[in-house]
C-alpha cells in the first residue's frame, strides 16, 4: 500500500505513450480466450473484444494514423 501511495504522491508518469499502452492492452485482450465473454461462445464471444478494439482506436485514432504513416515511410524502398 505504501508503494502505491508513494507513486501517487510523486505523480509519476507512465514512460510509454497512452496509445501504445492502450493498444497493447487491447491486443492482449483480443488474443486472450477467457475474458469477460469467452471467445468460444458463438456469435457473442468476440463482441466484447471488438468493442474494446473500437474504443481504443477511436480514443487514439490520430496517434495510430501517424504510426501507420511512419511505418509505411520506413518500409518504402529508398531511392
NUMARLO-415439 format. One record per residue: x negated, y, z of N, C-alpha, C in turn; residue in three letters. Coordinates in pm, whole numbers, plus 50000, padded with zeros to 5 digits. Last residue first. Layout:
 n_east n_north  n_up ca_east ca_north ca_up c_east c_north  c_up resn
      X       Y     Z       X        Y     Z      X       Y     Z  ALA
...
//
This chain:
 n_east n_north  n_up ca_east ca_north ca_up c_east c_north  c_up resn
  48474   50554 44737   48415    50572 44602  48280   50635 44611  UNK
  48587   50303 44952   48520    50433 44941  48454   50443 44804  UNK
  48905   50152 44978   48767    50145 44928  48710   50286 44910  UNK
  49083   50176 45289   49075    50204 45145  48929   50200 45100  UNK
  49084   50150 45562   49075    50027 45484  49067   50052 45333  UNK
  49107   50410 45654   48987    50334 45690  48973   50209 45605  UNK
  49361   50479 45559   49243    50552 45512  49116   50472 45537  UNK
  49517   50304 45707   49519    50297 45561  49395   50366 45503  UNK
  49461   50395 45966   49424    50258 45928  49423   50242 45777  UNK
  49568   50656 45953   49426    50635 45981  49380   50496 45939  UNK
  49839   50594 45908   49763    50673 45810  49613   50652 45829  UNK
  49901   50457 46147   49915    50390 46018  49835   50462 45909  UNK
  49861   50663 46331   49778    50542 46338  49783   50467 46206  UNK
  50066   50835 46257   49927    50879 46244  49832   50759 46246  UNK
  50282   50670 46328   50264    50709 46188  50121   50756 46163  UNK
  50249   50657 46605   50236    50534 46526  50217   50565 46378  UNK
  50295   50926 46674   50164    50865 46701  50143   50738 46619  UNK
  50566   50951 46594   50462    51036 46536  50324   50974 46554  UNK
  50703   50760 46759   50700    50750 46613  50586   50830 46550  UNK
  50756   50698 47023   50618    50726 46983  50600   50725 46832  UNK
  51025   50643 47058   50959    50733 47155  50823   50780 47105  UNK
  51069   50458 46854   51134    50589 46845  51071   50689 46942  UNK
  50915   50239 46947   50880    50306 46822  50943   50445 46815  UNK
  51054   50175 47183   50913    50215 47191  50873   50289 47064  UNK
  51305   50106 47072   51293    50216 47168  51149   50267 47177  UNK
  51242   49885 46911   51301    50005 46851  51284   50126 46943  UNK
  51150   49705 47107   51060    49749 46999  51112   49878 46937  UNK
  51388   49674 47259   51266    49728 47320  51171   49782 47214  UNK
  51559   49561 47069   51595    49687 47133  51472   49753 47193  UNK
  51424   49321 47012   51443    49421 46907  51477   49558 46965  UNK
  51445   49189 47261   51314    49221 47204  51324   49332 47100  UNK
  51719   49157 47284   51651    49244 47381  51511   49281 47332  UNK
  51757   48983 47061   51819    49115 47065  51749   49207 47163  UNK
  51671   48725 47057   51576    48827 47013  51632   48969 47018  UNK
  51892   48578 47152   51761    48567 47214  51662   48675 47177  UNK
  52126   48573 47015   52110    48676 47118  51969   48680 47176  UNK
  52113   48375 46818   52192    48496 46795  52172   48606 46897  UNK
  52040   48114 47046   52067    48156 46908  52154   48282 46902  UNK
  51796   48126 47282   51942    48141 47270  51972   48194 47130  UNK
  51522   48138 47295   51581    48016 47241  51733   48026 47224  UNK
  51441   48365 47428   51443    48369 47282  51506   48245 47219  UNK
  51630   48469 47712   51535    48375 47650  51553   48370 47498  UNK
  51643   48785 47813   51730    48691 47742  51636   48596 47669  UNK
  51402   48859 47952   51536    48885 48007  51642   48796 47945  UNK
  51189   48584 47855   51207    48722 47901  51349   48740 47952  UNK
  51013   48353 47748   51100    48359 47865  51108   48501 47918  UNK
  50837   48405 47539   50963    48335 47511  51062   48345 47626  UNK
  50656   48677 47430   50693    48601 47549  50830   48537 47526  UNK
  50634   48837 47210   50582    48701 47200  50615   48615 47321  UNK
  50754   49075 47307   50806    49009 47188  50759   48864 47180  UNK
  50592   49153 47517   50730    49114 47547  50789   49035 47429  UNK
  50364   49227 47375   50357    49116 47469  50497   49064 47503  UNK
  50470   49448 47237   50419    49333 47163  50410   49210 47253  UNK
  50533   49620 47451   50640    49571 47364  50595   49448 47285  UNK
  50275   49669 47556   50377    49606 47638  50487   49545 47551  UNK
  50160   49798 47334   50104    49672 47382  50206   49597 47467  UNK
  50319   50029 47323   50316    49936 47210  50263   49800 47250  UNK
  50256   50150 47569   50393    50105 47543  50398   50004 47428  UNK
  49978   50200 47528   50026    50123 47643  50165   50067 47616  UNK
  49983   50359 47299   49908    50234 47299  49958   50143 47410  UNK
  50134   50578 47384   50184    50497 47273  50110   50363 47264  UNK
  49979   50690 47594   50108    50626 47623  50154   50537 47509  UNK
  49626   50618 47587   49742    50698 47547  49872   50619 47567  UNK
  49447   50516 47882   49499    50487 47749  49614   50581 47714  UNK
  49396   50594 48142   49299    50631 48039  49347   50603 47897  UNK
  49635   50752 48343   49604    50630 48268  49507   50667 48156  UNK
  49519   50960 48609   49586    50944 48480  49544   50812 48416  UNK
  49587   51010 48949   49500    50951 48847  49581   50929 48720  UNK
  49658   51161 49178   49722    51180 49048  49632   51132 48934  UNK
  49587   51115 49431   49485    51176 49346  49537   51204 49206  UNK
  49821   50998 49526   49772    51122 49585  49669   51192 49500  UNK
  49841   50764 49382   49944    50867 49366  49896   51001 49418  UNK
  49615   50632 49480   49627    50660 49336  49730   50770 49312  UNK
  49683   50615 49753   49564    50688 49712  49573   50728 49565  UNK
  49911   50454 49743   49923    50590 49793  49803   50675 49751  UNK
  49796   50219 49648   49899    50287 49569  49915   50432 49613  UNK
  49625   50162 49863   49570    50182 49729  49669   50257 49641  UNK
  49801   50122 50071   49712    50237 50076  49652   50267 49940  UNK
  49918   49882 50000   50000    50000 50000  49912   50126 50000  UNK
//
